Amino acid sequence: MARRAPTLASALLFVLALLLPLAGAALDLDTARSQGLVGEQTDGYVGAVKGEGSEDVRRLVSEVNAKRRAAYEQIAREQGTALEAVAALAGQKQIARMPAGTWIGDGGRWYQKK
């Protein structure tokens, strides 16, 4: 039986599931989100909600975004699509999964999801 190539959406869901837990980080993503320190952005990456944040917040944002970018690049190569398109779709899916109260960044403007 022929093996089906993963769709962009299924590949993104797999990658997001892998990226959710960041064990071993001084500050983990779920905690930082729940404390309002970081939020999900529509471009598929996370950002510090208030300014640059503390050193721990900056480190967390950098680590998460580097892992996400690597995953998005791989998916973009496999799917033959633009990195930005993969990242934006991942951002939409991630935001949809977030509970009310999560900070969402949209082009430099932050708001809480209702």
Secondary structure, 3 states (H helix, E strand, C coil): CCCCCCCHHHHHHHHHHHHCCCCCCCCCHHHHHHCCCEEEECCCCEEECCCCCCHHHHHHHHHHHHHHHHHHHHHHHHHCCCHHHHHHHHHHHHHHHCCCCCEEEECCEEEECC
